[in-house]
């Protein structure tokens, strides 16, 4: 009964004219920055922080939250249409979503992503309202050893996720881990592997690698084809909506992705990103004999990860709202916004500012409804974009991506690095190497190292801490079991058969 009263208070707060306006503004802006490669929610919210001084706390946080979950919607659009993930959590969506676009099923892919995101966003909001305290308790059980073991499990899962050769998948993860080491040492503060290039002391930006390998690499590969074989999607677009078969195949994936994302989103360190990779791995294990193979346009490979990253984006608010602990960069900015408005983030927000706490939660449901109403009619417009002849489309994508890359740090160095990774992406294409595991290795590498070193510092160099702690030992055992299963001859031959090239 108390929950219903709290939600009623939340909706009374969220449905005021001012708060509705800011929720709508945040959702629209979030969608736009998700669609624009390179300009993510972190940069946008950071730029908007000075503007919230003149606003009340509730509309300010409602707007910033709308930007965050709106970007999760928008990021899937470019991932599906032009194989350029607008957001890091949309990397997995590009694997099957882009293949669906190539088969003339871009409308079905975008609709599956939009509807899956809406369902997951609504469930994520209910989870925040109902399960914030127990889920926070679960997150408390994770120390550095557990986070390291969880990330090891994630990387082993990425080997299963990758199509094609196991050796190539492992090599891509190792390459990603090595690229992630180009930064400043987390403990000593010494730049490493930067070759005295000042721009590399903060590491290579994720967007630079994703854009170079996925976007530019694909463009170079297309330009290497004869004109008649280049990608022209709209010759055979079969409809803007998923068919009955698509709905039948997608809904179980949406439910599974939502459940997984709701749990993983609570964990610090990119829960939405981990959730999308984990959901894709889960779909490949659970779905038997899909109509379209994974990696070749399976709608489950779009619906599952998109639902997971949106549910993860919603539940990542739990540690921030209940403990004042930001699980990712966006939530850190949200904590900054609360501090600017004189609110101390933590458990007392629920009791001292109930209108803010429950109003923010109710606004997420309203914002998700706004996003689905906004995005579904836009599907036709996005499809029209693909009717532009390729000779005009590819220079436009290149210019767009270069502008996005330049605005990351207002530095042309990022553009040159993107060009270098474009060549690398083309080589991967020629060698049939799947780049998604490289990106996961690159993102998780620095976090893994930080948690590994912190766990060893806390245990005074005792490596047995990873197996003495039950939760950590269980995660490592699951990773080891996954390796053994994948290496079994029967499983291996089935896997190779499933990933055979057309």
C-alpha positions as CSV (number, residue, x, y, z in Angstrom):
1,X,0.0,0.0,0.0
2,X,2.9,2.3,0.8
3,X,4.4,1.7,-2.6
4,X,1.1,2.7,-4.3
5,X,0.9,5.9,-2.2
6,X,4.6,6.7,-3.1
7,X,3.9,6.1,-6.8
8,X,0.8,8.3,-6.6
9,X,2.9,11.1,-5.2
10,X,5.5,10.5,-7.9
11,X,2.9,10.8,-10.7
12,X,1.4,13.9,-9.2
13,X,4.9,15.5,-9.2
14,X,5.8,14.2,-12.7
15,X,2.5,15.2,-14.4
16,X,2.8,18.9,-13.7
17,X,3.2,21.1,-16.8
18,X,6.8,22.1,-16.1
19,X,8.0,18.6,-15.3
20,X,6.3,17.1,-18.4
21,X,7.9,19.7,-20.6
22,X,11.4,19.0,-19.2
23,X,10.8,15.2,-19.5
24,X,9.9,15.6,-23.1
25,X,12.8,17.9,-23.8
26,X,15.2,15.5,-22.2
27,X,13.8,12.5,-24.2
28,X,14.0,14.3,-27.5
29,X,17.5,15.6,-26.9
30,X,18.6,12.1,-25.7
31,X,17.3,10.5,-28.8
32,X,19.1,13.1,-31.0
33,X,22.5,12.6,-29.2
34,X,22.0,8.8,-29.4
35,X,21.5,9.0,-33.1
36,X,24.6,11.3,-33.6
37,X,27.7,9.1,-33.3
38,X,30.3,10.5,-31.0
39,X,28.1,12.9,-28.9
40,X,27.1,10.7,-26.0
41,X,25.0,11.5,-22.9
42,X,28.1,12.1,-20.7
43,X,29.3,15.0,-22.9
44,X,25.8,16.4,-23.3
45,X,24.9,16.3,-19.6
46,X,28.3,17.8,-18.7
47,X,27.6,20.7,-21.1
48,X,24.1,21.2,-19.6
49,X,25.1,21.2,-15.9
50,X,25.7,25.0,-15.8
51,X,22.1,25.5,-17.2
52,X,20.5,23.8,-14.2
53,X,21.4,26.5,-11.7
54,X,18.3,28.4,-12.6
55,X,16.0,25.3,-12.4
56,X,14.4,23.6,-9.5
57,X,16.0,20.3,-8.6
58,X,13.1,18.0,-9.7
59,X,12.7,19.3,-13.3
60,X,16.5,19.5,-13.7
61,X,17.0,15.8,-12.7
62,X,14.0,14.7,-14.8
63,X,15.5,16.4,-17.9
64,X,19.0,14.9,-17.3
65,X,17.5,11.4,-16.7
66,X,15.5,11.8,-20.0
67,X,18.7,12.6,-21.9
68,X,20.3,9.4,-20.5
69,X,17.6,6.8,-21.3
70,X,16.7,8.7,-24.5
71,X,20.2,8.1,-25.7
72,X,19.8,4.4,-25.2
73,X,16.9,4.5,-27.7
74,X,18.7,6.7,-30.3
75,X,22.0,4.7,-30.2
76,X,20.3,1.7,-31.7
77,X,19.1,3.7,-34.8
78,X,22.5,4.3,-36.3
79,X,23.7,0.8,-35.2
80,X,20.9,-0.8,-37.2
81,X,21.0,1.5,-40.2
82,X,24.7,2.3,-40.9
83,X,26.5,-0.1,-38.5
84,X,27.8,2.9,-36.4
85,X,26.8,2.3,-32.7
86,X,25.7,5.7,-31.3
87,X,26.2,4.4,-27.8
88,X,28.6,1.8,-26.4
89,X,25.7,-0.4,-25.3
90,X,24.4,-0.4,-28.9
91,X,27.5,-2.3,-30.2
92,X,25.8,-5.7,-29.8
93,X,22.6,-4.4,-31.5
94,X,24.7,-3.6,-34.6
95,X,25.7,-7.3,-35.1
96,X,22.2,-8.5,-36.1
97,X,20.4,-5.2,-36.6
98,X,22.7,-4.1,-39.4
99,X,22.3,-7.5,-41.1
100,X,18.5,-7.1,-40.8
101,X,18.8,-3.7,-42.6
102,X,20.8,-5.3,-45.4
103,X,18.0,-7.8,-45.8
104,X,15.4,-5.1,-46.2
105,X,14.1,-5.6,-42.6
106,X,15.4,-2.3,-41.1
107,X,11.8,-1.3,-40.1
108,X,11.3,-4.5,-38.2
109,X,14.7,-4.1,-36.4
110,X,13.9,-0.5,-35.4
111,X,10.4,-1.4,-34.2
112,X,11.7,-4.4,-32.2
113,X,14.4,-2.2,-30.6
114,X,11.8,0.6,-29.9
115,X,9.1,-1.7,-28.4
116,X,11.6,-3.8,-26.5
117,X,13.2,-0.7,-25.1
118,X,9.8,0.6,-24.0
119,X,8.8,-2.6,-22.3
120,X,12.2,-2.9,-20.6
121,X,12.1,0.8,-19.5
122,X,8.7,0.4,-17.9
123,X,9.8,-2.8,-16.1
124,X,13.0,-1.1,-15.0
125,X,11.0,1.7,-13.5
126,X,8.8,-0.7,-11.5
127,X,12.0,-2.5,-10.4
128,X,13.4,0.8,-9.1
129,X,10.2,1.5,-7.2
130,X,9.7,-2.0,-5.7
131,X,13.2,-3.5,-5.4
132,X,15.6,-0.7,-4.8
133,X,16.5,-1.7,-1.2
134,X,17.1,-5.5,-1.8
135,X,18.9,-4.9,-5.1
136,X,21.2,-2.4,-3.4
137,X,22.0,-5.1,-0.7
138,X,23.0,-7.4,-3.6
139,X,25.3,-4.7,-5.0
140,X,26.9,-4.3,-1.5
141,X,28.1,-7.9,-1.6
142,X,30.3,-7.1,-4.6
143,X,33.8,-6.2,-3.7
144,X,36.8,-5.8,-6.0
145,X,37.4,-9.6,-6.2
146,X,33.8,-10.2,-7.2
147,X,33.9,-7.4,-9.9
148,X,37.1,-8.9,-11.3
149,X,35.6,-12.4,-11.5
150,X,32.4,-11.0,-13.1
151,X,34.4,-9.3,-15.8
152,X,36.4,-12.5,-16.4
153,X,33.0,-14.2,-16.9
154,X,32.0,-11.4,-19.3
155,X,35.1,-11.8,-21.4
156,X,34.7,-15.6,-21.6
157,X,31.1,-15.0,-22.6
158,X,32.4,-12.7,-25.4
159,X,34.3,-15.7,-26.8
160,X,31.1,-17.6,-27.0
161,X,29.4,-14.4,-28.4
162,X,31.8,-14.1,-31.3
163,X,31.0,-15.7,-34.6
164,X,33.7,-17.8,-36.4
165,X,37.0,-19.0,-35.0
166,X,37.6,-19.3,-31.3
167,X,41.3,-18.4,-31.8
168,X,40.3,-15.2,-33.6
169,X,37.8,-14.3,-30.9
170,X,40.4,-14.8,-28.1
171,X,42.9,-12.8,-30.2
172,X,40.4,-9.9,-30.5
173,X,39.7,-9.9,-26.8
174,X,43.5,-9.8,-26.0
175,X,44.0,-7.0,-28.5
176,X,41.1,-5.1,-26.8
177,X,42.7,-5.6,-23.4
178,X,46.1,-4.4,-24.7
179,X,44.5,-1.2,-26.3
180,X,42.8,-0.6,-22.9
181,X,46.2,-0.4,-21.3
182,X,47.1,2.8,-23.2
183,X,46.3,5.3,-20.4
184,X,47.6,6.6,-17.1
185,X,48.3,4.0,-14.4
186,X,45.5,4.0,-11.9
187,X,47.7,3.6,-8.8
188,X,51.0,5.3,-9.6
189,X,49.5,8.0,-11.9
190,X,52.2,7.4,-14.5
191,X,51.4,7.5,-18.3
192,X,52.0,4.2,-20.0
193,X,52.2,3.0,-23.6
194,X,51.5,6.6,-24.6
195,X,54.9,7.1,-26.5
196,X,55.1,10.6,-25.1
197,X,51.9,11.6,-27.1
198,X,50.0,13.8,-24.6
199,X,46.6,12.9,-26.2
200,X,47.1,9.2,-25.3
201,X,47.7,9.8,-21.6
202,X,43.9,9.6,-21.0
203,X,43.6,6.6,-23.2
204,X,42.0,6.1,-26.6
205,X,38.3,7.1,-26.6
206,X,35.8,4.3,-27.0
207,X,33.9,6.2,-29.7
208,X,37.1,6.6,-31.8
209,X,37.6,2.8,-31.9
210,X,33.9,2.0,-32.4
211,X,33.5,4.5,-35.2
212,X,36.7,3.6,-37.0
213,X,36.2,-0.2,-36.8
214,X,32.5,-0.4,-37.3
215,X,31.5,2.7,-39.3
216,X,34.5,3.6,-41.4
217,X,35.7,0.0,-41.8
218,X,32.3,-1.0,-43.3
219,X,32.4,2.0,-45.6
220,X,35.9,1.1,-46.9
221,X,34.7,-2.5,-47.3
222,X,31.7,-1.3,-49.4
223,X,33.8,0.9,-51.5
224,X,36.1,-2.1,-52.3
225,X,33.1,-3.8,-53.9
226,X,32.0,-3.2,-57.5
227,X,29.3,-0.5,-57.7
228,X,26.5,-3.0,-58.4
229,X,27.4,-5.0,-55.3
230,X,27.5,-2.1,-52.8
231,X,25.0,-1.8,-50.0
232,X,21.8,-0.3,-51.2
233,X,19.2,-1.3,-48.6
234,X,16.0,0.1,-49.8
235,X,15.6,-1.8,-53.0
236,X,13.9,-4.5,-51.0
237,X,12.5,-3.0,-47.8
238,X,9.7,-5.4,-46.9
239,X,7.8,-3.2,-44.5
240,X,8.1,-0.8,-41.6
241,X,6.7,-3.2,-39.0
242,X,7.7,-6.6,-37.6
243,X,5.7,-9.5,-39.0
244,X,3.7,-11.9,-36.7
245,X,6.7,-14.3,-36.9
246,X,9.0,-11.5,-35.8
247,X,6.8,-10.6,-32.8
248,X,6.5,-14.3,-31.9
249,X,10.3,-14.7,-32.0
250,X,11.2,-11.4,-30.3
251,X,8.9,-11.3,-27.2
252,X,10.7,-14.0,-25.2
253,X,14.0,-12.3,-25.9
254,X,12.6,-9.0,-24.7
255,X,11.4,-10.6,-21.4
256,X,14.8,-12.4,-20.9
257,X,16.8,-9.2,-21.8
258,X,14.7,-7.1,-19.4
259,X,15.2,-9.5,-16.5
260,X,18.9,-9.7,-17.1
261,X,19.3,-5.9,-17.5
262,X,17.3,-5.1,-14.4
263,X,19.8,-7.1,-12.3
264,X,23.0,-6.2,-14.0
265,X,22.1,-2.5,-14.2
266,X,22.5,-2.2,-10.4
267,X,26.2,-3.2,-10.6
268,X,28.7,-0.3,-10.9
269,X,30.9,0.0,-14.0
270,X,28.6,0.0,-17.0
271,X,25.7,-2.3,-16.1
272,X,23.8,-1.4,-19.3
273,X,26.8,-2.3,-21.5
274,X,27.5,-5.6,-19.6
275,X,23.7,-6.4,-19.8
276,X,23.6,-6.0,-23.6
277,X,26.6,-8.3,-24.1
278,X,25.3,-10.8,-21.5
279,X,21.8,-10.8,-23.1
280,X,23.2,-11.5,-26.6
281,X,25.2,-14.5,-25.2
282,X,22.1,-15.7,-23.4
283,X,20.0,-15.5,-26.5
284,X,22.5,-17.5,-28.5
285,X,22.5,-20.2,-25.8
286,X,18.7,-20.3,-25.3
287,X,17.3,-19.9,-28.8
288,X,17.2,-23.1,-30.8
289,X,17.2,-23.1,-34.6
290,X,16.4,-19.4,-35.2
291,X,14.7,-18.5,-38.5
292,X,17.8,-16.3,-39.2
293,X,21.1,-17.4,-37.7
294,X,22.7,-15.1,-35.1
295,X,25.1,-12.6,-36.8
296,X,23.0,-12.9,-40.0
297,X,19.9,-11.0,-39.0
298,X,18.3,-12.8,-36.0
299,X,15.6,-10.5,-34.5
300,X,16.4,-12.0,-31.1
301,X,19.9,-10.5,-31.4
302,X,18.3,-7.0,-31.5
303,X,15.3,-7.4,-29.1
304,X,17.3,-9.1,-26.3
305,X,20.3,-6.7,-26.0
306,X,18.2,-3.6,-26.6
307,X,15.8,-4.6,-23.8
308,X,18.7,-5.4,-21.5
309,X,20.6,-2.1,-22.0
310,X,17.4,-0.1,-21.4
311,X,16.4,-2.0,-18.3
312,X,20.1,-1.6,-17.2
313,X,20.0,2.1,-17.9
314,X,16.9,2.5,-15.6
315,X,18.1,0.3,-12.7
316,X,21.5,2.0,-12.7
317,X,19.6,4.8,-10.9
318,X,19.1,2.5,-7.9
319,X,22.6,2.8,-6.3
320,X,22.7,6.6,-7.1
321,X,19.3,7.3,-5.6
322,X,19.5,5.0,-2.6
323,X,23.2,5.1,-1.7
324,X,24.6,8.1,-3.4
325,X,27.1,5.8,-5.2
326,X,27.2,6.5,-9.0
327,X,27.6,3.2,-10.9
328,X,28.7,5.0,-14.1
329,X,29.9,8.3,-15.5
330,X,26.3,9.6,-16.3
331,X,25.2,8.8,-12.7
332,X,28.3,10.6,-11.4
333,X,27.1,13.7,-13.3
334,X,23.6,13.2,-11.8
335,X,25.2,13.1,-8.3
336,X,27.0,16.4,-9.3
337,X,23.7,17.9,-10.4
338,X,22.1,16.9,-7.0
339,X,25.0,18.5,-5.1
340,X,24.6,21.7,-7.2
341,X,21.0,21.9,-6.1
342,X,22.0,21.4,-2.4
343,X,20.7,17.8,-2.1
344,X,22.9,15.2,-0.4
345,X,22.7,12.0,-2.5
346,X,22.1,8.9,-0.4
347,X,19.4,7.0,1.5
348,X,18.0,10.2,3.1
349,X,16.8,11.5,-0.4
350,X,13.9,9.0,-0.1
351,X,12.7,10.5,3.2
352,X,13.8,14.1,3.0
353,X,12.9,14.7,-0.7
354,X,10.1,12.2,-1.5
355,X,8.7,14.4,-4.3
356,X,12.1,14.4,-6.0
357,X,12.7,10.7,-5.5
358,X,9.3,9.4,-6.6
359,X,8.7,12.2,-9.1
360,X,12.0,11.2,-10.9
361,X,10.9,7.5,-10.9
362,X,7.4,8.3,-12.3
363,X,8.9,10.6,-14.9
364,X,10.9,7.7,-16.3
365,X,7.7,5.8,-17.1
366,X,6.2,8.9,-18.7
367,X,9.5,9.6,-20.6
368,X,9.6,6.0,-21.9
369,X,6.1,6.4,-23.2
370,X,7.1,9.7,-24.9
371,X,10.1,8.0,-26.5
372,X,8.1,5.1,-28.0
373,X,5.4,7.6,-29.3
374,X,8.2,9.7,-30.8
375,X,10.4,6.9,-32.2
376,X,7.9,4.6,-33.9
377,X,6.5,7.2,-36.3
378,X,10.1,8.2,-37.1
379,X,10.9,4.7,-38.4
380,X,9.7,5.6,-41.9
381,X,11.9,8.8,-41.9
382,X,15.0,6.8,-40.9
383,X,14.2,4.2,-43.6
384,X,14.0,7.1,-46.2
385,X,17.5,8.0,-45.2
386,X,18.7,4.7,-46.7
387,X,17.1,5.6,-50.1
388,X,19.9,8.2,-50.6
389,X,22.3,6.8,-53.2
390,X,25.5,5.3,-51.6
391,X,27.7,7.8,-53.5
392,X,26.1,10.6,-51.5
393,X,25.4,8.6,-48.3
394,X,29.0,7.5,-47.5
395,X,30.6,11.0,-47.7
396,X,27.8,12.3,-45.5
397,X,28.4,9.5,-42.9
398,X,32.2,10.2,-43.0
399,X,31.7,13.9,-42.5
400,X,29.1,13.3,-39.7
401,X,31.4,10.9,-37.9
402,X,34.5,13.2,-38.3
403,X,32.5,16.0,-36.7
404,X,31.3,13.7,-33.9
405,X,34.9,12.5,-33.3
406,X,36.3,16.0,-33.3
407,X,33.8,17.3,-30.8
408,X,34.8,14.6,-28.3
409,X,37.8,16.7,-27.2
410,X,37.9,19.4,-29.8
411,X,41.1,17.8,-31.1
412,X,41.9,16.7,-34.6
413,X,44.1,13.9,-33.1
414,X,41.0,11.9,-32.5
415,X,40.0,12.1,-36.1
416,X,43.4,10.8,-37.2
417,X,43.2,7.9,-34.7
418,X,39.7,7.1,-36.1
419,X,41.2,7.0,-39.6
420,X,43.9,4.6,-38.4
421,X,41.2,2.3,-36.9
422,X,39.2,2.5,-40.1
423,X,42.1,0.7,-41.8
424,X,42.3,-1.8,-38.9
425,X,38.5,-2.3,-39.3
426,X,38.9,-3.0,-43.0
427,X,41.6,-5.6,-42.2
428,X,39.3,-7.3,-39.7
429,X,36.6,-7.4,-42.4
430,X,39.0,-9.0,-44.8
431,X,40.2,-11.5,-42.2
432,X,36.6,-12.3,-41.0
433,X,37.4,-11.2,-37.5
434,X,34.4,-10.1,-35.3
435,X,35.2,-6.7,-33.7
436,X,32.6,-6.8,-30.9
437,X,34.9,-8.9,-28.5
438,X,37.7,-6.3,-29.1
439,X,35.4,-3.5,-27.9
440,X,34.3,-5.5,-24.8
441,X,38.0,-6.3,-24.0
442,X,38.9,-2.6,-24.5
443,X,36.1,-1.4,-22.2
444,X,36.4,-4.0,-19.5
445,X,40.3,-4.1,-19.5
446,X,41.0,-1.0,-17.4
447,X,38.1,-1.8,-15.0
448,X,39.4,-5.4,-14.6
449,X,42.9,-4.2,-13.9
450,X,41.7,-1.7,-11.4
451,X,39.7,-4.3,-9.5
452,X,42.4,-6.9,-9.7
453,X,45.0,-4.6,-8.3
454,X,42.7,-3.2,-5.6
455,X,41.7,-6.8,-4.5
456,X,45.4,-7.8,-4.3
457,X,46.2,-4.6,-2.3
458,X,43.4,-5.4,0.1
459,X,44.5,-9.0,0.5
460,X,48.2,-8.0,0.7
461,X,49.1,-9.8,-2.5
462,X,47.2,-13.1,-1.7
463,X,45.8,-14.4,-4.9
464,X,43.6,-16.9,-3.1
465,X,41.2,-14.0,-2.2
466,X,39.5,-14.7,-5.6
467,X,38.6,-18.3,-4.7
468,X,38.1,-17.8,-0.9
469,X,35.2,-15.4,-1.4
470,X,32.1,-17.5,-2.3
471,X,30.6,-15.1,-4.9
472,X,33.9,-14.5,-6.6
473,X,34.7,-18.3,-6.7
474,X,31.2,-19.0,-8.1
475,X,31.7,-16.5,-11.0
476,X,35.2,-17.9,-11.8
477,X,33.8,-21.4,-11.7
478,X,31.0,-20.4,-14.2
479,X,33.7,-18.9,-16.5
480,X,35.8,-22.1,-16.3
481,X,32.7,-24.2,-17.0
482,X,31.9,-22.1,-20.0
483,X,35.4,-22.5,-21.4
484,X,35.2,-26.3,-20.9
485,X,31.8,-26.5,-22.5
486,X,32.9,-24.4,-25.6
487,X,36.0,-26.6,-26.0
488,X,34.1,-29.9,-26.0
489,X,34.4,-31.5,-29.5
490,X,30.6,-31.9,-29.9
491,X,29.8,-28.3,-28.9
492,X,32.7,-27.0,-30.9
493,X,31.6,-28.7,-34.2
494,X,28.0,-27.5,-33.6
495,X,29.3,-24.0,-33.0
496,X,31.4,-24.0,-36.2
497,X,28.4,-25.3,-38.1
498,X,26.2,-22.5,-36.7
499,X,28.6,-19.8,-37.6
500,X,29.4,-21.2,-41.1
501,X,29.7,-18.4,-43.7
502,X,27.0,-18.1,-46.2
